[in-house]
C-alpha cells in the first residue's frame, strides 16, 4: 500500500536503510545481533527470520543467537515485571475500588 499510495514515504524508508548502511559504525554481525533482538521484542516474524539468517551469514553461531534470544526474553520479563509492579503496586487500593483506568466506560 505504501509503495502504491504513498511512494514518497516508501522511498524515504529506502533512503534511511541506505544511510544506515553507509554510516554504520559497527560490524555486520553486531548489527544483525541488534536487529535480531529488536525483531524478537517487536514480534516481527519476517524480521526475526531475516536477521537470524543475516547473523549466520555474518559469522554468528546458533549458540550466540540462542544467547541473544535468552537475553531478550530475560530483559523483557524484567521490564514487564517492573512495569506491572508499577501499575498494580497499590493493589489494596484497587481492591477497595480506588482505581481509575483513564478510560471512559
C-alpha positions in Angstrom: 0.0 0.0 0.0 2.8 2.4 0.9 4.5 1.9 -2.5 1.2 2.4 -4.3 -0.4 5.2 -2.4 2.5 7.0 -0.7 5.5 6.2 -2.8 7.4 9.2 -1.4 7.3 7.7 2.1 8.4 4.3 0.9 11.3 5.9 -1.0 12.4 7.7 2.2 12.4 4.5 4.1 14.7 3.0 1.5 16.9 6.1 1.8 17.1 5.6 5.6 18.1 2.0 5.1 20.9 3.1 2.7 22.0 5.8 5.2 22.3 3.2 8.0 24.4 1.0 5.7 26.7 4.0 4.7 27.1 5.3 8.3 27.4 2.0 10.2 30.0 2.2 12.9 29.6 -1.4 14.0 30.4 -4.6 12.2 27.8 -6.6 10.3 27.5 -9.4 13.0 26.8 -6.9 15.8 24.3 -5.1 13.6 22.5 -8.3 12.9 22.5 -9.2 16.6 20.9 -5.9 17.5 18.3 -6.2 14.7 17.6 -9.8 15.7 17.0 -8.7 19.3 14.8 -5.8 18.3 12.8 -8.1 16.0 12.1 -10.5 18.8 10.9 -7.8 21.0 8.8 -6.3 18.2 7.4 -9.8 17.5 8.1 -9.4 13.8 8.4 -12.9 12.3 9.8 -11.8 9.0 12.4 -9.6 10.7 13.4 -12.4 13.1 13.9 -14.8 10.2 15.8 -12.2 8.2 18.2 -11.2 11.0 18.7 -14.7 12.2 19.9 -15.6 8.7 21.8 -12.3 8.4 23.6 -13.0 11.6 24.6 -16.5 10.5 25.8 -15.1 7.2 27.9 -12.6 9.2 29.6 -15.4 11.1 27.3 -15.8 14.1 26.8 -19.2 15.6 23.4 -20.7 16.6 24.7 -20.7 20.2 25.3 -16.9 20.0 21.8 -16.4 18.6 20.4 -18.6 21.4 22.1 -16.5 24.0 20.6 -13.3 22.4 17.2 -14.9 22.4 17.5 -15.8 26.1 18.8 -12.3 26.8 15.9 -10.6 25.1 13.4 -12.9 26.9 15.0 -12.2 30.3 15.2 -8.4 29.8 11.6 -8.3 28.5 10.5 -10.3 31.5 12.3 -8.0 33.8 10.8 -4.9 32.2 7.4 -6.5 32.2 7.8 -7.3 35.9 8.9 -3.8 36.8 6.1 -2.2 34.8 3.4 -4.5 36.2 4.6 -3.7 39.8 4.4 0.0 39.0 0.8 -0.4 37.7 -0.6 -2.7 40.4 1.8 -1.9 43.2 -1.2 -0.3 45.1 -3.3 -3.4 44.7 -5.0 -2.9 48.0 -6.4 0.4 46.8 -7.6 -1.5 43.7 -9.4 -4.0 45.9 -11.2 -1.1 47.7 -12.3 0.2 44.3 -9.9 3.2 44.3 -8.9 2.7 40.7 -9.2 4.8 37.6 -8.1 3.4 34.3 -8.3 6.7 32.5 -10.8 5.3 30.0 -14.4 6.1 29.5 -16.8 3.3 30.4 
